[in-house]
Amino acid sequence: MKNITYVLVSFLAGIMILAMSTFTVDQREYAIVFRLGEIISIKKESGLYFKTPLIENVKFFDNRILTLNWQEPDRFITSEKKNVLVDSFIKWKIVDPAKYYVSVKGDEVQAERRISQTVNDGLRAEFGKRTIHDVVSGERGEIMQILTDRADRDLRSMGIQILDVRLRRVDLPKEVSESVYQRMEAERKSVANELRSQGFAASEKIRADAEKQRDVIIAEAYKEAQKVKGDGDAKASEIYANAYAKNPEFYAFYRSIEAYKKSFKDKADVLVLDPTSDFLKYMRSSKKKKD
């Protein structure tokens, strides 16, 4: 019975010693092995490893890409002495577990505080050299690249790599945005008024040119009409003259008939004339022939 108990205790002790002597590193982790508080090895590959029980211990750190987000946008001042609210985030990862542990004791909160301070200092410096237009749209990509490179260079000594710094949103405070919108509105109104005045001047010019062309066309048409009319009158006069030369008596009779037609257009027309008047010459002649 004692032998069985001894074997069982030995077996359990062996299992405990084996459990205390091994550890597993996941593919998403780094592991640092300490001996009495001193780093003796770093395990970056996943697998099963051994350690000396009681005098050696292991700490694990995430080797994936981590994201640092700010809860509230930060306020920065541009070269125009205008405040802007910046909402950004940072992508970072641990690349040297030993330096990371020595720098921040493996505390992720402390590491993020150092990263935030470094990036904010860079943002303050870059925004202070640029206008609102530059930081909102003009040089936004350049600012993000400069911040990423600078933060990565400064934080490598901590065993941290900065992969990306992104400006998610750049807004103006309410008091600044109102003044900017008012200025933009004034500028747009000025441009609109200028375009409107240019359009009015162009329309007046077009109208004047059109009226000038109309006057020229009317004058040319009147000139041509008068010429045609003159040619027609000359031709009619020539025809009348030829007819008069051939038979003056008939021409005189024709002219009298035309005069009668124009004088007696309406039945109510009345003429008071001397019966011996030349105007009634052919009427008298007609009456004598009837008698």
Secondary structure, DSSP 8 states (H G I E B T S, - for coil): -HHHHHHHHHHHHHHHHHHHHEEEE-TTEEEEEEETTEEEEEE-S-EEEE--TTTEEEEEEE-S-EEEE-SS-EEEE-TTS-EEEEEEEEEEEES-HHHHHHHHTT-HHHHHHHHHHHHHHHHHHHHTTS-HHIIIIITHHHHHHHHHHHHHHHHGGGTEEEEEEEEEEEE--HHHHHHHHHHHHHHHHHHHHHHHHHHHHHHHHHHHHHHHHHHHHHHHHHHHHHHHHHHHHHHHHHHHHHHHHH-HHHHHHHHHHHHHHHHTSSTT------TT-GGGHHHHHHHHHH-
